Amino acid sequence: MAQKTVTIIIDENGNSEVDLEGFAGNGCSKVFEDFRGSDKIKTERKKTSFYNPAQTEKQTTTGR
């Protein structure tokens, strides 16, 4: 099984970026929702691997 990595970056304005590696499709969306909590999505960018077997997804949220 591929290694799964979650990277969270919070900038000086309180915006956060979540980068998920080793996840794909609905599994990736579920993990992202767990980390997102009640934060609103400001920008969402799904990488090609979201639509292909387990790789990476990147989404950006705001902490407000």
Protein Blocks (a to p, Z undefined) as FASTA:
>chain_A
ZZddddddddfkopacdddehiahjllmmmmmmmnmmaccfbdcddfklmmgcfbdcddd
dfZZ
